[in-house]
Amino acid sequence: MKALISILIILGVAIGGYKLYEYWNTVQEEKAAAERVPTISDDQVGRMPWELEESLREAKKKGPSAFKNWITKFEKSPKVPEDRMASIQLEYVVMTAQTDPIEAKRMFAEVKAKVSKTSPVYPKIKALEKTYE
């Protein structure tokens, strides 16, 4: 009888361990899927004149403060499509998340409020939503 109980206990522990392993894999896969942010091409969100593209690249290279200044300068410009500006602002949010999380959350809320659900930028907002709210 002792042998049967021992076998059942060992079998129960093995099955429980396997179920725990399956659950762990599921959680890790969901976490990895949540971390993947959809990429958006410039064609989807609108193009800017090449001068602005070049100045944007330079601002990104110089760091978050230069990037923020660029956004502030061209935020209301008719040369930058709204969806493109939202996409640029989300890049800024991700860039500043480590150094200034309060600013990142503030900018994320601002972008989320102005982007419609039909925008090509909306899936990126939904992917970042849990992190920045």
Secondary structure, 3 states (H helix, E strand, C coil): CHHHHHHHHHHHHHHHHHHHHHHHHHHHHHHHHHHCCCCCCHHHHCCCCHHHHHHHHHHHHHCHHHHHHHHHHHCCCCCCCHHHHHHHHHHHHHHHCCCCHHHHHHHHHHHHHHCCCCCCCHHHHHHHHHHHC
